[in-house]
Amino acid sequence: MQSRIAYYLSHQHGLVLRRQALAAGMTSDEVARLVRTKEWVVVRRGVYTLRAHWESLDRYVGRPRLEVLAASLAMRMPHLISHDSAAYLLGLPILEAEPRLVHVTRFGVLGSRTEHGVKHHKAPFRTDQILFSHTRPVLDIPRTVADIAREHGDRHGVVAASSALRQGASRRSLELAAEPMRYWRHVTAVRRAIEWADGRCENAGEALTMLLLKELGLGPVQPQFGLQEDGRVAWVDLRIGRHLIEFDGQYKYQPIESGGYADASPDEIIWREKQRQDWLCGFKLGMSRVVWSEVQPDAWDATGRRLLREVLDTNSRFGTDITDLAPYIIRRRR
């Protein structure tokens, strides 16, 4: 019995179905005891994993991915993993949706419905959009970007499209995935996501800040703007005119052993940031800083008003032309 359970766990991404455990000779009471003693974790109804495996997975990608695999494994009807769920399997960074559902696209299903945390979609797709990831059939990255934008709107769409471009997808491939959706609901969100996305944004926070700046309509936004002088180099997340915008994520201040990338104490990092900002502003540039809480929906408008005020203040002091910075601008990609 133990060897059969071990086989399932090793061949199903650390998962075992209740029906498989019973077929292997376990009783319902034995399964219940393993769950009660927390040796097994219920990933979803009727699907389990070992606690050690569950606790080894991160909350933002690893666990959502396992939940997708569990739902797919438990389903008996033919399906493709799609939308947010495909992104988790394909390694495409996205914004987490609330509530977090498992999304599948079904063959011949009329309309969309949600049952037991799984949203079933009906939408035509091309056979060349199907690929396999983690042994499961999924819709590819361009189609996933379009599905996410239609499902969740501009914020999620721009983040997903920027991630796809950053990972090497072409803008044309995203456009081709959207072309058959010409008359589908919410296709305008897909078009905006493709047009406004930029692969130079290094994370979701930068992509959201860029979207917010574009909504302000003050002019072109340049991600990853760099200056250098006398051996000193500094990159800034975003530039609009002579105003710089830096997205400050928490990982910048967390040590490597805690999942961040700080190579010094928080005090030292903050001191470096102050010196860097003073040096950049010495070129007659303004600067704003944005944190994660400020690009959430409940703070979106207030953050937009603050950035608009700060950008316009920089414009009034220094103008918008950066011709004088030509000798210092770094022309290569970061």
C-alpha positions, 0 to 999 in steps of 0.5 A: 500500500505504501509503495502505491501511495508513494508512486502517486505522490512522485508521479502527480506532483506530490498529490494523491486522490482520495479514490486512489488512496482507497484503491491502494488499500487505505480505509476512510478512517486512515485517510481521516486520521492522516488529515486530522494529525496534519500529516496530510494537507487537504489541497482541495476536496478529495486531493491531498499532499504531504504537509512537508511538501505543502510547507515547502511551497511559497504562498504566491506561486507554489501553493496556487500552482499545486491547487491548480494541479489538484483540481485538474487531477480530480476532474474526469471531463476533458479540459484545458487549464487556462487564464490565471491557472495557466499562468501559474503552471507556465511560470508567468508572473501575474496579479493574484485575483480575488477570489482565487479560482481555478480556471479551465476551458472546456470542450463544448460547454455552454457559457461559464459557470463556477463550481467548487472553486473551479470556473469553467469557460467556453471559448474557441481556441486553436489547437496550436495554442495548446501545450503541456506544462507539469504534464497537464494541457494548458493554453499558451502564454499569448492566449493566457494574457488575453484571457486574463485581461478579458477576465480581470481588466486593465490592471491584471492584463497589463501585468500579465502582458508585461510579464509575457514580453519580459519573458520573450513573447513578442507583442505580435504574438499577443496581438495574434492571440487577440485577433479572433476575439474581435467581437468578444466581451471585454476585448478592449481590455485585451487591446489596452493591455497589449498596447500599454504593456512593457517588458522592461518593467521588472515586476508587477509593482512597476507595471502597475505604476507605469499603468497609473502614469499612462492613465494620467496622460502626461506623456510617454513613460520610459521604464528603466532609465539610467544615468552615469557620470564619473563611474557612477551608475544609477537606474530608475524604474520609470521616467516621465519628462524630467520626473523619475518614479521608483517603485519600492518593494519590500524585498529591496530591504529584506536579506537574501536569507529571508527571500529578499535581495538586500546585501546590507542592513535596512539602515544601510540600504536606506542611506544608499537610497538617499545618496542615490536620490540626491545624486539623481536629483542633482541633474535637475530631476524630480522624483517620486516613490511608490509602494505596493499599498499605493497601487492597490484599487482602494488607493489608486486614485489618491496615488494618481493625484499625488503623482500628478501633483509631483510631476507637474511640480517638476515640470514647472521647475525644470520643464520636460526636455532632457536634451541636456542629459544626453551625455549622461544617459545610458543607451544600453538595456539594463 
